[in-house]
Amino acid sequence: MLRRLLVTWDNVIGYLPQSCALGTGLGFALAFQLIPEWGIEGMTTVVPVGQVVFIIGVAYIASLITTFLPAYQAARIYPAEALRYE
């Protein structure tokens, strides 16, 4: 119960607001800065919100999957046993 609570709390507070917002914000800023500088007449910046949300969701789930297995394995080892082999 406590393990599930800590994993959920860490992922919601740690990953989602920081990495997703930072990457999305930098991507939008770069897109809105580059399009006017290219000087192509009639080209506008269109943000497909559905695709952005989908990509953020897939990236979040992939990071959750790749971090869960090592954390789960480390949580099963007692600290005294892990320090014995140091």
JOBELRA-V997442 format. One record per pair of residues at least 12 apart in sequence whose ideal C-beta (glycine too) atoms are under 6 Angstrom apart, sorted by the first residue. I is the first residue (numbers start at 1). GAP is how many residues later the second one is. Records with the same first field share a line. If there is no record, write none. Layout:
I = GAP ; GAP
This chain:
3 = 72
11 = 53
15 = 48
20 = 36
31 = 14
32 = 13
